Amino acid sequence: MRPFALTLFLGLAPFLHAQDGVLVLRAFEAAPPGEAVAADALGVRVRNAQGDSVVVGWDRVLRLPDTLAEAGEPYEQYALDAWRARTRIERGDLVLAEPLLESLSARYRPLRGPTGLVIAEGLLRARLARNANESGIEAWLAWLDANVVRQPRTSFANAQWARQAGLPPVLDVQTELCPTLPPMWLATASLQLLLDLPSIEGEREKVSAMRAYYQAAARHELGQSVASLPEPPRERSSELVRDIVAARVLGESDRSSARARLEAALKQPNSPWMTAWLRAAIGRSLVVEQDPEMRLRGVAELLRVHVLHRGDAPKLADIALAEAASVLDQLGHSSAAVGLAQELARLDPRSAVLSWPGVARLLDGPAGGVALPQTTPETVGGPT
């Protein structure tokens, strides 16, 4: 009778030795059917008998067939580091994963293919976990640029790797938006970082448009004028983000038109996070108008975000409540404003929005009287 170890070795031998046209993946994952025909920065291309191709990310590759050994040699370290980073993310070790992801992102720009999707989304998850909102937007834009197949009759293997690993979603696949990063903030100096977001070589039109909209939103909160916004690509999420920003930052007529489109969108079926975005955007648009009645309507809409969507979008609800308090104070309703600021402090004594001057002065005044814990400053806005 053969020893168990020898029997196991003989059973695994076919998987441990890659022959011509055979691709061996990690964790005994089955390779896509077909022949491995190319290896480059995107990953390993496997073509089936019908001529369709699947690109396998380097984070999945254990060994290449002999025919691709030379082509794959420059990516050996890439494959190892990408695998290490992904598995750390999957087991929840974001702190250990982030430095490796940062290094991979810097070395292999622009991020492309299924490997790029893993790196960009992993980096987004790590940055959101520590409330690094501006750099989170950079990672989201990198993912957005990687999330497209640029070759005909080609698909990416494991494009939904995080869902397959059982991780909670941080991206909405249908809209390609990050629900925790709406283009809505309160004014802080850290928003200046958004103005320095780099472009991506050969980037998608949607990426260019989204960067422009998010930067315009930041400019407005920093007190800079925004004369116009670029036209969006002809798809719903780009048009929606443009309207969210336009309703806040452009001239009165353009704000009114964008707000009307947002109100129409609010009447359509939406996911809870999208409904929160729309309500917050409408409210934040109304409160920048001159008419006191319109501003009070805006406050009411912001309070709806706080009341109806705190479970869906807690940090966006904080922003909405903070701005509602500030506007009420400006309109002379000081007692109500202080009450909202105090409620915000009770809900989350460590909320980043409490350091925003519009709220801080209400809490520091004679009617405020709320002692807050010492906290490390965080970005005000973005995540929900």
N, C-alpha and C positions, 0 to 999 in steps of 0.2 A: 504494500500500500504506500503510495507516495505521500511524503510529508505535506501538511496543509499549505505551508509557505510556498513550496515548489508548485503545487497545484494552482495557487493564487497567481504566482508569477507567470505561469504558462497561460493562464486565462487572460492576464492583462497584457501580455507581450504584444498582441496586435495593436493595442492602443498606444504603447510606448515607443513604437518604431514607425516613423512616418515614411511611407514609400512615395514614389512619384504620384502626384495628383491627390494625395491623401493629407488632409489637414487635421491635426490633433488639437483639441481644445482642452481647456482646464476643467477640472471637476467632473471629468468624464461626460461633459456636455457633447451631444451629437452635433457634428458639423452639418451645415446645409447640404442637401444632395447635389452632387455635381463635382466638377473638377476645380481645384484652386489654380487660378490662371494668372494672378497678379498680386503683388504686394507693394503698397506705397503708404504715404502718410495717412490715408483714409482708413486703411486696414487691409484685410486679405479678401480679394474678390473671388467668389466661387460662382462658376457658370454652369447652369444645368443643360440638359440635352435640348431644351427649347430655345436656348440662347438668352435666357433671363439670368441676371446676376444678383447675388446677395453679398453685401460687404460685411465681413465679420470684424468687429473692433479688436484692436490689439490687446485690450484688457482680457479678452477671452482666449487668446492664442497661446498654446503651450509649445507647439512645434510645427514648423512648416515642412511641406514636402521638399525633397531634395532639389526639385526643379526651381524652387523659389528661395532657397537658402541664401544665395548671394543678395538677391533683392531685399530680403527681409533683415539682413544683418544690421543696417543702420537703425532698426527699430527694436532691437532686442531689449535695450534698457527702457525704452518707451513702453513696451508691452509689460515688462515686469513692474514698473512704477505705476502704470495705469491700473493693473490688476490689484496691486497693493492698496491704491487709493480707493478703488471701488469697493473692495471687501471691507475696508475700514468704515466707509460710509454705510454699508449695508449692516454692519454690526453696531452702528450708532456712535462710533468713535470719531466724531467730527473734529475734535481738537487735534488729534494725531493725523487726520486725513488732510486738513487744510494746507499745511506747509508743502506737502507733496503735490497737492493739486495746484497750488500757486506756482511751484516750479515747473510743472507740466504745462500750465497755461502760458508761462513766459517762454518756454523753450520751443513750443510747437504751434505758435500762432501763424496764421489764423486756424482756430480749431475747426476741424471738418470731420464729417463722417461719424460713425457710431462711437468711435473713441472720443471725438470732440464733444459729443452729446454727454457722455459720462463725465468728462472733466468739467464741462461748463455747469451741468446741473449739480454735480457734487460740490463745486465751489459755491454755487448759489445757496445750497443747503447749509454749508458751513458758515457763510457770511450772515445769512438770515438768523442762524442760531445765536449769533452774538450781536444782533441788531446793527450790523454794518450795512446800512441801507443803500448808501450811494455805491459802494463797491458791489453790493448785491445787484444793483441795476446793471452794472458793467457785466457781471456774470450772466445775467438773464439775456442781455443783448448778444453775448457770445453764443449762448444756447440757441437763441432765435436764429442766428445766422447759420449755425450748424444743422438746424432742424429742417433741412431741405435736401433732397436728392438732386444733384446737378447733372447726373448722367441718365440717359434714357434706359428703360427696361432694367432698372436697378432699384433695390431696396436695401434697407439697413437691418441687420440682425439685431435683436434685443434692443430696439429703439426705446421700448418701454421698460428698461431694465429696473428702474426704481419700483415701479408697480409690481413687476415680477418678483422683486425681493421683499414685497410686503411693506414698503416704506410709505408713509403718508404723502399724499401728493403736494407738491409746491408749485406745480405748473398746470395750467388748463390746456390740455392738448388741442381742444377744438379752436380756441381763440389764440393760442400761443402766448397768452398773457400770464403774468405771475400775480395771482390774486392778492398776495401779501405786499405787492409793490404798486399801489395806485399812484398816478402822477399828482399827488396831493400832499402838501406839507405845510407846516408852519414855518415862519421865517427864522432860520438859524444860520450862523456863519458856515456850518458844515455843508450847506447846500452848494457852496462855491465849488466843492469837489465835483459836482455833477457837470459843471461847465467845462471841465477838463477831460471828459470821457473821450477816449481815443476812437477814431474810426477803425474799421476792420477792412483789410485789403480784400477787394472784390465782394464787398458785403451786399446782401439783399436790399432791395429798395425799401422793404418793410423795416429793416434794421435802421437805415438812415432816417426814415420818417419818425420812428419811435424815439430815437435819440434826440432828434430836433424837438419833438413835443415835450419830452421830459425836461430837456434843458430850458425850454421856454417857460415851463411851469416854475422851475427853480428861479429863473431870472426875475419873473414877476414877484415872487415872494421876497426876493432880495432887493426889491424896489427899483428894478430896471424895467424900462419900457419894452414891450414886445409889439412891434408894428404889424407883423403878419406871421402866418404859419405856412409851411409847405403843404401842398395838396397831398392827401393820403393815397396810398395804393388803393385800388378798387376792391377792397375787402372789408368786412364789417368791423373787425377789431381795430384796424388802423383808423377808420372813420370815427369810431366811438371814442378812442383816445384823443383824437384831434378835437372832437366836440367837447370833451371834458375839459381840455386845456383852453380851448377857444372861449368857452362860456365863462371863464375866469379872467383871462389875460388880455383879450382883444378889446376893441372899441365897443360902445354901447350897442350899436346895431348888430355887429357880429356876435356879441354875447347873447343878445336876445334870440337870434336865429339858431345858434348852437344850443341854447337852453331849450328851445322848442323841440329840437330833435331829440334831446335827452329825455324830455318829458314824454315824447312819443315812444321812445325806447323803453321807458319805465312801464308803459302799459302792456308791453309784450312779455311773454314768458321768459324769465331769466333765472339763472342760478342765484342762490342767496348772496354770494359775494358780489355778483354783478349788480344786483339790486342795491346793495349797500353803496357801491361805487356811484351809481346813478343818483341816488338820493343825496349823497354827500356832494356830488358835483353840482347838482341843481341848487342845493342850499348855499354852497360856497360861491356860486355865481350871483345869487340874489343878494347876498349880504354886501357885495361890492357896489351895488347900485346906490343912487343918491336918495331915492324915495324911501322914507322911513317905513312905510307900509310894506314895500317890497323886501326891505331888510328884515322886517319882523317875519314875513313869510319864509325868508331864508332861514331864520333862527328856528322856526317850526320844523322845517325840513331837516335841519341838522339834528334837532332833538329826536326826530323819528329814527335817524341812524343810531343814535345812542340807545333809544328804547327798544327798537325792533331788531337791531343787527349787532348788538354787543356780543352775542354768542358767535355770530358768523365772522365778525371783523372787529375785534376788541380794540385794536390800536387806531383804526380809522374812526371808531366810535369815540375814542379819546380826543382825537383831533376835532371831530364834529362838536363835541361837548365844550372843548376849550374855546373854539371859535364862537360858538353860541354865547358863551359867557362874556367874551370880549365885546361882541357886538351889542349885547344888551347893556353893558356898561357904557359904551359909546352913545347909546340912545337914551341914557339917563335912568335906566332901570337897575340901579346899583345893587339893591338888595337881592334881586333875582340873580344878577350876575355873580355876586358873592356866593349865593346858595349853590349855583351850578359848579363854581370852582371848588367849593367845599365837598360837594358830592363826588367830583372827580378825584379829589385827594383821598376821600374815604374809599372809593372803589379800588384805587391802586396808588398807594403812597409813594411808589417808586416809578410811576409813569414819567416818561421823558417829557411829556407836554407840560408838566408842572413847572419846568424851568423856563418855559416860554414867557416873555415879559407880559403878554396879554393876560396870562393866568397868574403869574407870580405876584404882580402888583395887587391883584384882588385878594390873594391869600396873605400877603404881607401887610395889608391895610388894617385899620383898626377893627373892621368888621370881620376880617378873615380869621386870623388867630389860629391857623393850623400849623402845627409843628411837623415838619417833614424829615424823614431820615436822610442821612447823607448818602448820595448815590454817585456813581460814576456817570458823567454826562454821556447821553446817547443821542443819536439822531432823532429829531422830532419829526415824525411823519413816515410815510412809506408803508411799513408792514402793517398788516391787518390781522 
